[in-house]
Amino acid sequence: MYLCQEMLNILLAAESLVWVDKLQVHNPAWLFFALFVLLGLFAGIRIYYGSLLMQTLESAVSFQVASRIFNDNSVLLKQLDNILYVFYILSTGLLLYVIEIRFGLEPYGISGGLLYLFNLALLMILFLSRVVLVYTTGFIFDKIGIYKEYLYNVYIFNKIIGIFVLPLLLFVIYTDGILNIVFQWIALTAVAALLIMRLIRGFVFSFRKGVSIFYMFLYLCALEMAPLILLYRWLEGIL
């Protein structure tokens, strides 16, 4: 009887070590630190920019609010915009990392913290590339003001993605089994829905400002559709 009890204890200890090992692989210490930093940053945003943050959220559903914020030269609003752009890259990059780990994706053999940094670099390049191309397009067609406002309107949803992703990350990282799968799909669906809303905002904004449908079609093909096609081919290559 004593021998059986000892064997049971050894089996339970072994199973516990395996579980801890899996937890450390999927949720390394730096991941907890990254989440802690993001939560602290969001708390600071809520404390110092509370009312302005609410206006940013309202601008996603109101052209009037978005236009007012765009034309506002407030230093605080510009500070908040820059912080939220950084927040978007940090939180979305972390979500990409978690999804990549869950699905066993290691692009170019990169893993661990380097994979997170790779995601950050990728998002930053996409972000800045769109800024450069939009400003260039506006300069070419002598409509720099309209294209700057267009960019501001669509990037509202990037800022919101960063905010929405944070609470979902907690559930995606610290749940297991079917619950984890459910929250993964909730997070991906939420991001997809916000990207669709961004696309719709771009079309509606262009229509309201009288931008040529032909020019808008070229822009959407170059900056909205092409990156998605390239992303699909890239994923197809590494899967």
Buried (B, 14 or more C-beta within 10 A) or exposed (E): EEEEEEEEEEEEEEEEEEEEEEEEEBBBEEBEEBBEEBBEBBEEBEEEBEEBBEBBBBBBEEEEBBBEBBEEEEEEBEEBBEBBBBBBBBBBBBBBBBBBBBEEBBBEEBBBEEBBEBBBEBBBEBBEEBEEBBBEBBEEBEBBEBBBBBBBBBBBBBBBBBBBBBEBBEBBBBBEEEEBEEBBEEBBEBBEEBBEBBBEBBEEBBEEBEBEEEBBEEBBEEBBEEEEEEEEEEEEEEE
